[in-house]
Amino acid sequence: GVSIKAFFNSVWDRDNKKNPNLIREKVCRNILLKHSILHVLEPFCFRKIMNGQTITFSNILGFIKNYELIIKKEGEDMNKEQVEIAVNLGKQIAGAVIPKPDSEERKDKSKTTAAIRKIKGDLFVLRKARTTTDFLNQLNNMMFRYGISVSGKILEGILEEVKFEDFRAYCVMGALQVINAGNNSLKG
């Protein structure tokens, strides 16, 4: 399950000296108005993890997935299966580069650091894709570069059925989860 206390502690932004509560306030406001929180938390998590900070990411991602399914509009927003496809794609992308947790390579911190640095640039470009075509082109580049095989559902047009921005955000969140685990292993 998701720990609400851990979730709200995770969205406290220590880097924002003027208002460390800003992200938390935006999340609460969107929840009270029954609006999406995905596009509030994805940039926050991206910034934190790309700066090498660790957060209780599984709580954040779990909360987003549960909340978004509760408020989703039938036929407009992503369903549970589509969310899982996007998150798993992100995990697969980052997992192809970052050494597995129980591997010898993971124990070598310099290899893990190099892998995280390598995936950060690609993830940044993937995140900046503004159209479905750009996203698929970048995904294609990553398939060749890292030897990733993409789910047939993505190639069959799941991106035509859902809001592209939501799919991209969930995909990035899945990759961030793997990177966050890599960052945690470097600190441990």
Secondary structure, DSSP 8 states (H G I E B T S, - for coil): ---HHHHHHHT--TT-SS-TTHHHHHHHHHHHTT---HHHHHHHHHHHHHTT----HHHHHHHHHHHHHHH--TTTS--HHHHHHHHHHHHHHHHHHS--TTSHHHHSHHHHHHHHHHHHHHHHHHHH--SHHHHHHHHHHHHHHHT----HHIIIIIHHHS-HHHHHHHHHHHHHHHHHHHHHHHH-
